């Protein structure tokens, strides 16, 4: 994980979700970004049970990291380790939202033959 990028206050006012996504993506490794970009293609080869497993695993990870983040926020960020955990929670939450969109598209594609967001995912 790299240093946390600087928050753009103007961008935050204009579109908070886009600014938080930018911050999260800036903290992800090249491999994480590449895996995320490739995921819509990979999920087409998974069974329904495997898709559900991906969703459950992603949710568990997100919940664990969010719990750590909430504890860190409540206790205050006093150490570098706490700051790293908070940054990790931001990236995990971003990954969770993206994985949900990818899985939703795949479930819809299997049901209807159409996946509306697949091309504009990132």
C-alpha positions in Angstrom: 0.0 0.0 0.0 1.3 3.4 -0.9 0.9 6.7 0.9 -2.7 7.9 1.0 -3.3 10.5 -1.7 -4.4 14.0 -0.9 -8.2 14.5 -0.6 -9.4 17.1 -3.1 -11.9 19.2 -1.2 -13.4 20.7 -4.3 -13.9 17.3 -5.9 -15.4 16.1 -2.6 -18.0 18.8 -2.6 -18.9 18.2 -6.3 -19.1 14.4 -6.2 -18.1 12.7 -2.9 -18.5 9.1 -4.2 -16.2 9.8 -7.2 -13.6 11.4 -4.9 -13.7 8.5 -2.4 -13.4 6.0 -5.3 -10.4 7.9 -6.7 -8.7 7.8 -3.3 -9.5 4.0 -2.9 -8.2 3.2 -6.4 -5.0 5.2 -5.8 -4.3 3.0 -2.8 -4.8 -0.3 -4.7 -1.9 -2.3 -6.2 -1.6 -2.7 -9.9 -2.5 -6.4 -9.5 -5.7 -5.5 -7.6 -6.7 -3.0 -10.3 -5.9 -5.5 -13.1 -7.9 -8.2 -11.4 -10.8 -5.9 -10.9 -10.7 -4.9 -14.6 -10.6 -8.6 -15.7 -13.3 -9.8 -13.3 -16.3 -9.2 -15.6 -14.7 -11.6 -18.1 -13.8 -14.2 -15.5 -17.2 -14.4 -13.8 -18.8 -15.6 -17.0 -17.0 -18.9 -16.5 -18.2 -19.5 -12.9 -21.1 -21.6 -11.8 -23.9 -19.9 -9.9 -22.6 -21.5 -6.6 -19.1 -20.1 -7.4 -20.6 -16.6 -8.0 -22.4 -16.7 -4.7 -19.2 -17.8 -3.0 -17.3 -14.8 -4.5 -20.1 -12.5 -3.2 -20.1 -14.0 0.3 -16.3 -13.9 0.6 -16.1 -10.3 -0.6 -18.8 -9.3 1.9 -17.0 -11.1 4.8 -13.8 -9.3 4.0 -15.6 -5.9 3.7 -17.4 -6.4 7.0 -14.2 -7.4 8.8 -12.3 -4.4 7.5 -15.2 -2.0 8.2 -15.3 -3.2 11.8 -11.6 -2.5 12.1 -12.2 0.9 10.5 -15.0 1.8 12.9 -13.0 0.8 15.9 -10.1 2.9 14.6 -12.3 5.9 14.0 -13.9 5.6 17.4 -10.6 5.3 19.2 -8.8 7.9 17.0 -6.0 7.4 14.5 -2.9 7.6 16.6 -0.5 5.2 15.0 0.7 4.5 11.4 -0.8 1.0 11.8 -4.3 2.5 12.5 -3.9 4.8 9.5 -3.0 1.8 7.3 -6.0 -0.1 8.5 -8.3 2.8 7.7 -6.8 3.1 4.2 -7.3 -0.7 3.8 -10.9 -0.4 4.8 -11.5 2.3 2.1 -10.0 0.1 -0.6 -11.9 -3.0 0.6 -15.2 -1.1 0.6 -14.5 0.1 -3.0 -13.7 -3.4 -4.1 -16.9 -4.7 -2.4 -19.1 -2.2 -4.3 -17.4 -3.0 -7.6 -17.7 -6.7 -7.1 -21.4 -6.3 -6.3 -21.9 -4.4 -9.6 -20.0 -7.1 -11.5 -21.9 -9.9 -9.9 -25.3 -8.1 -10.4 -24.4 -7.7 -14.1 -23.5 -11.3 -14.4 -26.7 -12.5 -12.7 -28.7 -10.3 -15.0 -26.8 -11.4 -18.0 -27.5 -15.0 -17.2 -31.2 -14.3 -16.5 -31.9 -12.0 -19.4 -28.9 -12.1 -21.8 -28.1 -8.4 -21.1 -25.5 -6.9 -18.8 -26.0 -3.0 -18.9 -22.9 -1.8 -16.9 -20.3 -4.4 -18.1 -18.5 -2.1 -20.5 -18.5 1.0 -18.3 -17.5 -0.7 -15.1 -14.5 1.3 -14.1 
